[in-house]
Amino acid sequence: MTSDPAAPAMRLASTGTIIHGVAVGEVLGVSTLAGARLIAGKGGLDRIVQRLNVMEVPDILAWVKPNELLLTTGYPLRNTPQSLGRLVADLDERGLSALAIKLGRYLDELPEEMVEQADRLNFPLILLPNDVGFDDILNQVLTDILNRQAATLARAEEAHRALVQIILAGGGLREVTAEVAGLLDVAVAAVDVGGHVLASAGGAEQVAMLREAYVLSANLSTSPEPTRTDAADPLVRADGHYAVVPIVAGGHHHGRIAAFSQAGTLRDSDIRILERAATVAALVVTKQEAVTAVESKYRADFLRDVLTGRGGTRIAERAKAFGWDLERPVSVLVAELDPESDERTAQDRLLAAWQASVRRHDPRGAVAGFSHEVVAIVGSGVDTARLTSAASATFADCTFSTGMSRIAPGAEALADAYGQALKAARVGRQLHGPGAVAHFDQLGVYRLLSLVSDTTELHSFVRETLGALAGDDDAENADLRRTLHVLLETNLNVAETARRLHFHYNTLRYRIGKLERMLGNFTEDAHLRLNLTLALHVLNMRGI
């Protein structure tokens, strides 16, 4: 990483918030503190100083703030030196960075208990030279903090201008990550919300280490104590090797930008630049999403025209512009969300699942999302069962029903194939419930029944044919309807029906007599048996 002596220090608070300022060890290096001496708390030299305060009253605890360097002559404690033993613990508890004290005027020495406690808490205890005034320390240290913060802002602004120029020039995430990697001399990767790499840049070795250690999954998996902040805050490993900044636009998370420094010297200014890069990356992502949405709508409009017979001429040629091959024998599949699904968000995720599945099984296949369904057109050699299963596997939180058409020899037959697939999806759900998968050729008589658009007429036919057996209000009638169904299914084989229903032969004979009194002499009337069979099939079609 390039050196930047003006860059302020950085550390993580216990809450995971990044704290910017100057480390206590750096404060001791300013000229006014050349004669200062650290007498305890060496382990806390990396504590960050953001402000300074002077202890003038005994109840100073009510006035101190976290990350302060507290200066004192001991005057407020001159009459109660015994309170010094507890002072260090109280200041540490309130998040102060260090205590700097002058001896000789009001206090001759510090209690041994105070020094031991400072070492135990890693709380820096600094002995100030008597010839340095507090105003000199305040001016120099505060000036140093402000200068470093100004340098950080200037560096971030310079990086921001370079990143914005990339956007204005039509660049994308690849150019953004390359720019950041060059500015910081680190490995940088942009990942989506699923942890997949969108772009990466930097030295090959560092990029490989970033991929291996970060695993690009929002976890700093190799960090002994990774600190996660709120979703909108950076995630930084305390040793300075890794940093992750979310890409957020419009309140939505679109992924992250991750950086890795092999030297472990990621600093505050670097985090600021990563944050600017994440802002620019959000612009890139939202621009790409807008373009994708327009292209998706154009594809969907074209495919809808083809499937409704309004595609015009040169369909196959126009389809090639989208990477689709419609000149070969194909099948049409329709996936419809089941009624209990959250329509809007689920529809988008259903389309993404089918796009991924078709891309894997048939790269020349066509996929488009309509208002209520997703339509896929794939080659006749594609295993549609595996295709549907793959889409279901990535869309596990709700269900959809799928219908498959017969093989269409070419683009001119796609309209009929689409109608077949749509019918198979809807009849399949009616027969088997949510999540059904049905092929048009396997619908049998239900294909014919589905052609009847007037469901009132179907209901009337069921009531007229089955009478009291048409409803489920009476348990005995529902049981008799089950007996009738098995009888017709076995072609009036009484022995087989009795075996399936676990009835005694005489019991079944009694039930047949009762059914004939209710329905007519169906054992002798083939036409009546056909009507009864159709009525039972209509009842079996859920939703009709």
C-alpha positions in Angstrom: 0.0 0.0 0.0 1.2 3.5 -0.8 2.3 5.5 2.3 0.2 8.3 3.4 1.6 10.0 6.5 -1.3 12.4 6.6 -3.8 9.7 7.0 -5.5 9.6 10.4 -5.6 6.5 12.4 -8.7 4.2 12.6 -10.0 1.6 14.9 -13.3 -0.2 15.8 -15.4 0.7 18.8 -16.9 -2.2 20.7 -20.2 -1.5 18.8 -18.4 -2.0 15.6 -18.4 1.7 14.6 -15.3 3.0 12.8 -13.6 5.8 14.9 -11.4 8.3 13.1 -8.7 10.4 14.7 -5.1 10.3 15.8 -3.7 7.4 17.9 -2.3 8.2 21.3 1.1 7.0 20.2 1.0 9.6 17.4 0.0 12.3 19.8 3.1 11.6 21.8 5.1 12.4 18.7 4.1 16.0 18.3 6.8 18.6 19.2 5.1 20.1 22.2 5.1 16.6 23.9 8.7 15.8 23.1 9.5 15.7 26.8 6.3 13.7 27.8 6.8 10.2 29.2 4.4 7.2 29.1 4.4 5.8 32.6 1.6 3.2 32.2 -0.9 1.7 29.8 1.5 1.0 26.9 -1.0 -1.5 25.4 -3.4 1.3 24.7 -1.3 3.5 22.4 -3.5 2.6 19.5 -6.5 4.3 21.2 -7.9 7.1 19.1 -7.9 10.7 20.1 -10.7 12.8 18.5 -10.8 15.7 21.0 -9.0 17.1 24.0 -10.4 18.2 27.4 -8.9 19.8 30.5 -9.8 18.6 34.0 -10.7 21.6 36.1 -13.4 20.4 38.5 -13.5 17.3 40.7 -16.7 16.0 39.1 -15.0 15.8 35.6 -16.8 12.5 34.8 -20.0 14.4 34.0 -18.2 16.4 31.3 -15.9 13.9 29.6 -16.7 12.3 26.2 -15.4 9.1 24.5 -12.1 9.3 22.6 -10.9 12.3 24.6 -7.3 13.0 25.8 -7.8 14.5 29.2 -5.2 17.0 30.5 -4.8 17.9 34.2 -2.5 19.4 36.8 -4.2 17.4 39.5 -5.6 20.6 41.0 -9.2 19.3 41.4 -7.8 16.2 43.3 -5.2 17.9 45.4 -7.3 17.5 48.6 -8.5 14.0 47.7 -5.5 12.1 46.3 -7.1 8.8 47.3 -9.6 9.3 44.5 -6.8 8.9 41.9 -6.9 5.2 42.4 -10.4 5.0 41.0 -10.1 7.7 38.4 -8.4 5.6 35.7 -11.2 2.9 35.9 -13.9 5.6 35.7 -12.3 7.3 32.7 -11.7 4.0 30.9 -15.3 3.0 31.5 -16.4 6.2 29.7 -14.3 5.5 26.7 -11.6 8.1 27.2 -8.4 7.6 25.2 -5.7 8.7 27.8 -4.9 10.8 30.8 -2.0 13.3 30.7 -1.0 14.8 34.0 1.6 17.4 35.3 3.2 16.6 38.7 5.0 18.8 41.2 2.6 21.7 41.6 -0.5 20.1 43.2 0.5 16.4 43.2 4.0 15.1 43.9 3.5 11.6 42.6 0.8 9.2 41.4 -0.4 6.3 43.6 1.0 2.9 42.7 -2.5 1.6 42.6 -3.3 4.1 39.8 -0.3 3.1 37.7 -1.1 -0.7 38.1 -4.7 -0.1 37.2 -3.7 1.8 34.0 -1.4 -1.1 33.0 -4.2 -3.6 33.7 -6.7 -1.7 31.6 -4.2 -0.7 28.8 -5.2 2.9 29.6 -2.3 5.3 28.6 -1.1 7.4 31.6 1.2 10.2 30.4 3.5 12.4 32.5 3.7 15.9 31.0 6.7 18.2 31.1 6.2 21.2 33.4 7.4 23.7 30.8 4.6 23.0 28.3 1.3 24.9 28.5 -2.0 23.2 28.0 -2.9 25.7 25.3 0.2 24.7 23.2 -0.8 21.0 23.5 -4.4 21.8 22.6 -3.5 23.9 19.6 -0.9 21.5 18.1 -2.9 18.3 18.6 -6.2 19.7 17.4 -4.5 21.3 14.4 -2.9 17.9 13.6 -6.3 16.2 13.8 -8.0 18.8 11.6 -5.1 18.7 9.1 -5.3 14.9 8.8 -9.0 14.9 8.5 -8.8 17.6 5.8 -6.2 15.5 4.0 -8.5 12.5 4.2 -11.4 14.4 2.7 -9.2 15.8 -0.1 -8.0 12.3 -1.0 -11.5 11.0 -0.9 -12.7 13.8 -3.1 -9.9 13.2 -5.6 -10.9 9.5 -5.8 -14.5 10.4 -6.1 -13.8 12.6 -9.1 -11.9 9.8 -10.8 -14.7 7.4 -10.1 -17.4 9.7 -11.3 -15.4 10.2 -14.5 -15.5 6.5 -15.1 -19.3 6.6 -14.9 -19.5 9.6 -17.3 -17.2 7.7 -19.7 -19.6 4.7 -19.7 -17.5 2.5 -17.5 -18.8 -0.3 -15.2 -17.8 -2.2 -12.1 -14.7 -3.6 -13.8 -13.3 0.0 -14.2 -14.4 1.0 -10.7 -12.6 -1.9 -9.0 -9.5 -1.3 -11.2 -9.5 2.4 -10.2 -9.8 1.7 -6.5 -7.2 -1.1 -6.6 -4.8 1.3 -8.3 -5.4 4.1 -5.8 -5.0 2.0 -2.7 -2.6 -0.7 -4.0 -5.0 -3.4 -2.7 -7.1 -6.2 -4.1 -10.7 -5.1 -4.6 -13.8 -7.1 -5.5 -17.4 -6.1 -6.2 -19.9 -8.9 -5.3 -23.7 -9.1 -5.5 -26.1 -9.9 -2.7 -25.5 -13.6 -3.2 -21.8 -13.3 -2.9 -21.0 -13.8 -6.6 -18.1 -11.8 -8.0 -19.2 -9.1 -10.4 -15.7 -7.7 -10.9 -12.3 -7.8 -9.3 -8.9 -6.0 -9.7 -5.5 -5.9 -8.1 -2.5 -8.1 -7.9 -3.2 -11.7 -8.8 -1.9 -13.0 -5.4 -3.9 -10.4 -3.4 -7.1 -11.1 -5.4 -6.7 -14.8 -4.8 -6.2 -14.2 -1.0 -9.3 -12.0 -1.0 -11.4 -14.6 -2.6 -10.1 -17.3 -0.3 -10.2 -15.5 3.0 -13.3 -13.3 2.5 -15.1 -16.1 0.6 -17.1 -13.3 -0.9 -20.1 -14.0 1.3 -20.2 -10.9 3.6 -18.2 -12.8 6.2 -14.6 -12.1 7.1 -14.3 -15.8 7.7 -10.6 -15.8 8.6 -10.9 -13.0 11.1 -10.6 -14.1 14.7 -13.0 -11.3 15.7 -14.8 -9.9 12.8 -17.0 -7.0 13.8 -20.3 -6.6 12.0 -22.0 -3.2 12.0 -25.4 -2.2 10.9 -26.1 -3.2 7.3 -25.4 0.3 6.1 -22.0 0.5 7.8 -18.6 -0.8 6.7 -17.4 -4.1 8.1 -13.7 -4.0 8.9 -11.3 -6.5 10.4 -9.4 -5.0 13.3 -6.0 -6.0 11.9 -6.5 -3.8 8.8 -6.3 -6.6 6.3 -9.9 -6.6 5.1 -12.7 -4.0 4.7 -16.2 -4.5 3.3 -18.5 -1.6 2.3 -22.2 -2.2 1.3 -23.5 -1.1 -2.1 -26.8 0.6 -1.3 -29.2 2.5 -3.6 -32.7 3.6 -2.9 -32.7 1.8 0.5 -31.9 -1.5 -1.2 -28.7 -3.5 -0.9 -27.2 -4.5 -4.2 -24.0 -6.1 -2.9 -20.6 -5.1 -1.4 -17.2 -3.9 -2.3 -14.5 -5.8 -0.5 -10.8 -4.8 -0.2 -7.8 -6.8 1.0 -4.4 -5.4 2.0 -1.7 -8.0 2.3 0.3 -5.6 4.4 -2.6 -5.1 6.8 -2.5 -1.3 6.5 -6.1 -0.3 5.5 -6.6 3.1 6.9 -9.4 5.6 7.5 -8.8 7.3 4.1 -9.0 4.0 2.4 -12.3 3.2 4.0 -13.6 6.6 2.8 -12.5 5.9 -0.7 -14.2 2.5 -0.6 -17.4 4.2 0.6 -17.1 6.6 -2.4 -16.5 3.6 -4.7 -19.6 1.9 -3.2 -21.7 5.0 -4.0 -20.4 5.0 -7.6 -21.0 1.2 -7.8 -24.6 1.7 -6.8 -25.0 4.1 -9.8 -23.5 1.4 -12.1 -25.8 -1.3 -10.6 -29.0 0.7 -10.8 -28.1 1.8 -14.4 -27.5 -1.8 -15.4 -30.8 -2.8 -13.7 -32.7 -0.1 -15.6 -31.2 -1.3 -18.9 -31.9 -4.9 -18.1 -35.5 -4.0 -17.2 -36.0 -2.3 -20.6 -34.4 -5.2 -22.4 -36.5 -7.6 -20.5 -39.7 -5.8 -21.4 -38.7 -5.7 -25.0 -38.0 -9.4 -25.0 -41.3 -10.1 -23.2 -43.3 -7.9 -25.7 -41.7 -9.7 -28.6 -42.3 -13.2 -27.2 -45.9 -12.3 -26.3 -46.5 -11.2 -29.9 -45.1 -14.5 -31.2 -47.1 -16.6 -28.7 -50.3 -14.8 -29.6 -49.8 -15.1 -33.4 -48.8 -11.5 -33.9 -45.1 -11.9 -34.4 -45.2 -11.0 -38.1 -42.4 -12.1 -40.4 -38.8 -12.8 -39.7 -39.6 -14.2 -36.2 -36.7 -16.6 -36.2 -34.3 -13.9 -37.4 -35.4 -11.4 -34.8 -35.2 -14.1 -32.1 -31.6 -14.6 -32.9 -30.9 -11.0 -31.7 -31.8 -12.2 -28.2 -29.8 -15.4 -28.5 -32.9 -17.5 -29.0 -33.2 -20.4 -31.6 -36.9 -20.8 -32.6 -36.1 -22.5 -35.9 -35.8 -26.0 -34.3 -38.4 -28.2 -32.8 -39.2 -26.8 -29.3 -41.5 -27.2 -26.3 -43.3 -24.4 -24.6 -43.4 -24.4 -20.8 -45.7 -22.1 -18.7 -45.0 -21.5 -15.0 -47.8 -19.9 -13.1 -47.6 -18.7 -9.5 -50.0 -20.5 -7.2 -52.7 -18.2 -5.7 -51.2 -18.0 -2.2 -47.9 -16.4 -3.5 -47.0 -12.8 -3.1 -47.6 -11.8 -6.7 -45.2 -8.9 -7.4 -42.0 -9.9 -5.6 -42.5 -13.6 -6.3 -43.1 -13.0 -10.0 -39.7 -11.3 -10.3 -37.9 -14.1 -8.4 -39.8 -16.8 -10.5 -38.5 -15.2 -13.7 -34.9 -15.1 -12.3 -35.2 -18.8 -11.3 -36.4 -19.9 -14.8 -33.8 -17.7 -16.5 -31.0 -19.4 -14.6 -32.4 -22.8 -15.2 -32.9 -22.3 -18.9 -29.5 -20.8 -19.3 -27.9 -23.9 -17.7 -30.0 -26.5 -19.6 -30.5 -24.8 -23.0 -28.5 -21.6 -23.7 -30.4 -21.1 -26.9 -33.8 -21.2 -25.1 -36.1 -18.3 -24.7 -37.5 -17.0 -21.4 -39.8 -14.1 -20.7 -42.0 -12.9 -17.8 -45.6 -12.0 -18.4 -47.9 -10.4 -15.9 -49.1 -13.7 -14.4 -46.7 -16.3 -15.7 -43.2 -17.1 -16.9 -42.9 -18.7 -20.4 -39.9 -20.7 -21.5 -39.3 -22.2 -25.0 -36.6 -24.9 -25.1 -35.4 -27.4 -27.6 -37.2 -30.7 -27.9 -34.2 -32.6 -26.6 -34.1 -30.8 -23.3 -35.2 -32.8 -20.2 -38.1 -30.5 -19.2 -38.6 -32.4 -15.9 -35.0 -31.6 -14.8 -35.5 -28.0 -16.1 -38.6 -27.5 -13.9 -36.9 -29.2 -10.9 -33.9 -26.9 -11.2 -36.2 -23.8 -11.3 -38.1 -25.1 -8.3 -34.9 -25.6 -6.3 -33.9 -21.9 -6.5 -37.5 -20.8 -5.8 -38.2 -22.6 -2.6 -40.2 -20.1 -0.6 -43.5 -20.4 -2.6 -44.9 -22.7 -5.3 -45.8 -22.5 -8.9 -47.6 -24.9 -11.3 -46.0 -25.8 -14.6 -47.6 -26.8 -17.9 -45.8 -28.3 -20.9 -46.9 -28.3 -24.5 -46.5 -30.8 -27.3 -43.4 -30.4 -29.6 -43.8 -27.5 -31.9 -42.0 -27.9 -35.2 -41.1 -24.2 -35.5 -42.1 -20.6 -34.8 -45.3 -20.8 -36.7 -46.7 -23.4 -34.3 -45.7 -21.6 -31.1 -49.1 -19.9 -30.5 -50.8 -23.3 -30.4 -48.1 -24.7 -28.2 -48.4 -21.8 -25.8 -52.2 -22.4 -25.4 -51.5 -26.1 -24.7 -48.9 -25.3 -22.0 -51.1 -22.7 -20.4 -54.0 -25.1 -20.3 -51.8 -27.9 -18.9 -50.6 -25.6 -16.1 -54.1 -24.5 -15.0 -55.8 -27.9 -15.3 -52.8 -29.5 -13.6 -53.3 -27.2 -10.6 -57.0 -27.9 -10.6 -56.4 -31.7 -10.5 -53.4 -31.9 -8.2 -53.2 -28.6 -6.3 -50.3 -26.1 -6.0 -47.0 -27.1 -7.4 -48.4 -29.4 -10.1 -46.5 -30.3 -13.2 -48.6 -31.4 -16.1 -48.0 -32.2 -19.8 -50.8 -31.4 -22.3 -50.8 -34.9 -23.7 -51.3 -36.4 -20.3 -54.5 -34.5 -19.5 -56.8 -37.0 -21.2 -60.5 -36.2 -20.9 -59.6 -33.1 -18.8 -58.3 -31.5 -22.0 -61.9 -31.6 -23.4 -63.4 -30.5 -20.1 -61.1 -27.6 -19.9 -62.4 -26.3 -23.2 -65.8 -25.6 -21.6 -65.4 -21.9 -20.6 -68.9 -21.8 -19.0 -68.2 -23.3 -15.5 -71.9 -22.6 -14.5 -72.9 -25.2 -17.2 -70.4 -27.7 -15.8 -71.7 -27.2 -12.3 -75.3 -27.7 -13.5 -74.2 -30.9 -15.3 -72.7 -32.3 -12.1 -75.7 -31.5 -10.0 -78.1 -33.0 -12.6 -76.1 -36.1 -13.0 -75.0 -36.8 -9.4 -77.8 -35.3 -7.5 -77.2 -35.5 -3.7 -73.8 -37.0 -4.3 -72.5 -33.7 -5.8 -71.9 -32.0 -2.5 -69.7 -32.7 0.5 -72.1 -31.6 3.2 -73.2 -35.1 4.0 -70.4 -37.5 4.9 -72.5 -40.6 3.9 -73.1 -39.1 0.4 -69.4 -38.3 0.0 -68.6 -42.0 1.0 -71.1 -43.3 -1.5 -69.5 -41.1 -4.2 -66.2 -42.7 -3.4 -67.8 -46.1 -3.9 -69.2 -45.0 -7.2 -65.9 -43.7 -8.4 -64.1 -47.0 -7.7 -66.9 -49.0 -9.3 -66.6 -47.1 -12.5 -62.8 -47.2 -12.4 -62.9 -51.0 -12.1 -65.5 -51.3 -14.9 -68.1 -52.5 -12.4 -65.9 -55.3 -11.1 -67.6 -55.9 -7.7 -65.0 -58.2 -6.3 -62.1 -55.8 -7.2 -64.1 -52.8 -5.9 -64.8 -54.6 -2.6 -61.1 -55.4 -2.2 -60.0 -51.8 -2.9 -62.6 -50.4 -0.5 -62.1 -53.2 2.1 -65.9 -53.9 2.1 -67.6 -57.3 2.4 -69.1 -58.4 -0.9 -72.7 -58.2 0.5 -72.0 -54.7 1.9 -70.9 -53.5 -1.6 -74.0 -55.1 -3.1 -76.1 -53.1 -0.7 -74.3 -49.9 -1.6 -74.7 -50.5 -5.4 -78.5 -50.9 -4.8 -78.6 -47.7 -2.9 -76.6 -45.9 -5.6 -78.9 -47.1 -8.4 -82.0 -45.9 -6.4 -80.3 -42.4 -6.3 -78.8 -42.2 -9.8 -80.6 -44.7 -12.0 -79.7 -48.2 -13.3 -76.1 -47.3 -14.2 -75.0 -51.0 -14.1 -77.1 -51.6 -17.2 -76.9 -48.2 -18.9 -73.5 -47.4 -20.6 -74.6 -43.9 -21.5 -75.5 -43.1 -17.8 -72.1 -44.6 -16.7 -70.4 -42.2 -19.2 -72.3 -39.2 -17.7 -71.4 -40.3 -14.2 -67.8 -40.7 -15.1 -67.6 -37.2 -16.7 -69.4 -35.6 -13.7 -66.9 -37.2 -11.3 -64.0 -35.9 -13.5 -65.5 -32.4 -13.4 -65.6 -32.6 -9.6 -62.1 -33.8 -9.6 -61.0 -30.6 -11.4 -60.4 -28.3 -8.5 -61.7 -24.8 -9.0 -64.4 -25.8 -11.5 
